[in-house]
Amino acid sequence: MNRIILVGLLGIASVPTVKAGLWESRAVVEARYGKPLRAEGNEKEGTVCTYNFQRFHVVVTFLNGQSQSELYYRSDNKRLVPREILKLQSMTLRENYIWTVGNGMFVLVDAQRRGKPIAIAVRFPDYTYPWSFHICTAEFVKRFGVTPKVKASTGQKQF
């Protein structure tokens, strides 16, 4: 387990910083992911949109006009591989912030002062090859907890 965390942290340190995925307006998110496959909810209580991006389905929750949660899973229902997780995690890097491990999950903290995390990331299940990867803001966690209550299509029949 420690070896996996060490490899992950080394991988994160070597991934170039790209534009943040959280805290963006719906227009910016749609410019990156395209039109949503499905949208539910409203601005007052939150809007949940499902996008198809490359080989992923991305379930984005918007609160107060900003993306606060992004849940990723493969469109082909295969497990995620470590390289994909690192790519997805790198999309939420912010200037002067780093991902580190805390309380059994990845947390995004100020690179200089550390302090309280502004975002978290978890794998489900917490294995090297999980089914999904969830990144969300601290505000989202305070309001809903770590696991969103979202009905995400898996492409499989429900009985």
C-alpha positions in Angstrom: 0.0 0.0 0.0 2.8 2.5 0.9 4.5 1.6 -2.3 1.4 2.5 -4.3 1.1 5.8 -2.5 4.8 6.6 -3.1 4.5 5.8 -6.8 1.3 7.9 -7.0 3.0 10.9 -5.3 6.1 10.6 -7.5 3.8 10.5 -10.6 1.8 13.5 -9.4 5.0 15.5 -8.9 6.1 14.8 -12.5 2.8 15.6 -14.1 2.7 19.1 -15.6 0.2 21.6 -14.2 -2.8 22.3 -16.4 -5.9 24.4 -16.0 -8.0 23.5 -13.0 -11.2 21.4 -13.4 -13.0 22.4 -10.3 -14.4 25.9 -9.5 -15.3 26.5 -13.2 -18.5 27.7 -14.7 -20.8 25.4 -16.7 -19.8 27.2 -19.9 -16.0 26.5 -19.2 -16.7 22.9 -18.3 -18.8 22.4 -21.5 -16.0 24.0 -23.6 -13.7 21.2 -22.3 -16.1 18.2 -22.2 -18.8 19.2 -24.8 -22.6 19.2 -24.4 -23.9 17.1 -21.5 -25.5 13.7 -22.2 -27.8 14.4 -19.3 -28.5 17.3 -16.9 -30.6 17.2 -13.8 -31.4 19.5 -10.9 -31.5 23.3 -10.7 -29.2 26.2 -9.8 -30.7 26.6 -6.3 -30.1 23.0 -5.2 -27.3 22.1 -7.6 -27.2 20.8 -11.1 -25.7 17.4 -12.0 -24.5 17.0 -15.6 -23.0 13.8 -17.2 -20.5 14.3 -20.0 -18.7 11.9 -22.3 -15.0 13.0 -22.4 -12.5 10.9 -24.4 -13.0 7.4 -22.9 -14.6 8.7 -19.7 -18.0 9.5 -18.4 -17.7 12.6 -16.1 -20.5 13.4 -13.7 -20.1 17.1 -12.7 -22.0 18.8 -9.8 -22.5 22.5 -10.1 -23.2 24.5 -6.9 -23.5 28.3 -7.0 -22.6 28.4 -10.7 -19.3 26.5 -10.2 -18.2 22.9 -10.6 -17.7 21.5 -7.2 -17.5 17.8 -7.9 -16.2 15.6 -10.8 -16.7 11.9 -10.7 -14.9 9.9 -13.5 -15.5 6.4 -14.7 -14.6 4.6 -18.0 -17.2 4.7 -20.7 -16.4 1.0 -21.5 -16.9 0.0 -17.8 -13.3 -1.2 -17.4 -11.3 -0.3 -14.3 -9.2 2.9 -14.3 -5.4 2.4 -14.5 -2.9 4.5 -12.4 -1.9 6.6 -15.4 -5.5 7.7 -16.0 -6.0 8.6 -12.4 -2.8 10.7 -12.4 -4.0 12.5 -15.6 -7.5 13.2 -14.1 -5.9 14.4 -10.8 -3.5 16.7 -12.6 -6.5 18.4 -14.3 -7.4 19.9 -10.9 -4.0 21.3 -9.9 -4.0 25.0 -9.0 -1.1 27.3 -8.9 0.8 27.1 -5.5 -1.2 24.0 -4.5 -0.1 20.4 -4.3 -1.8 17.0 -3.9 -0.7 15.1 -0.9 -2.0 12.1 1.1 -4.1 12.7 4.2 -6.7 10.6 6.1 -6.5 7.9 3.5 -7.3 10.1 0.5 -5.6 12.6 -1.7 -6.0 16.2 -0.5 -5.2 19.5 -2.4 -3.4 21.9 0.0 -1.4 25.1 -0.2 2.2 24.2 -1.2 3.8 26.5 1.4 1.5 26.6 4.4 -0.3 23.3 3.9 -3.3 23.9 6.2 -6.8 22.7 5.5 -7.4 21.1 2.1 -9.4 22.9 -0.5 -10.2 19.7 -2.4 -10.1 16.0 -2.0 -9.8 13.0 -4.3 -10.7 9.4 -3.7 -10.7 6.1 -5.6 -13.6 3.7 -5.4 -12.9 1.1 -4.4 -9.6 2.2 -2.9 -7.5 -0.1 -5.1 -4.8 0.4 -7.7 -7.4 -0.2 -10.4 -10.6 1.4 -9.2 -13.9 1.7 -11.0 -14.2 5.4 -10.4 -12.3 8.5 -9.3 -14.0 11.3 -7.5 -12.5 14.8 -7.1 -14.5 17.4 -5.1 -14.1 20.7 -3.3 -14.0 21.1 0.5 -17.3 23.0 0.2 -18.9 20.0 -1.6 -17.7 17.6 1.2 -19.1 19.9 3.9 -22.5 19.9 2.2 -22.8 16.3 0.9 -20.0 14.1 2.3 -17.3 12.4 0.3 -19.6 10.1 -1.7 -22.1 12.0 -3.9 -25.7 10.6 -4.1 -25.8 10.6 -7.9 -27.5 8.1 -10.2 -24.7 7.7 -12.8 -25.4 5.5 -15.8 -23.1 2.5 -16.0 -24.3 1.4 -19.4 -25.6 -1.9 -17.8 -29.2 -2.9 -17.4 -30.7 -2.2 -13.9 -33.0 -4.9 -12.5 
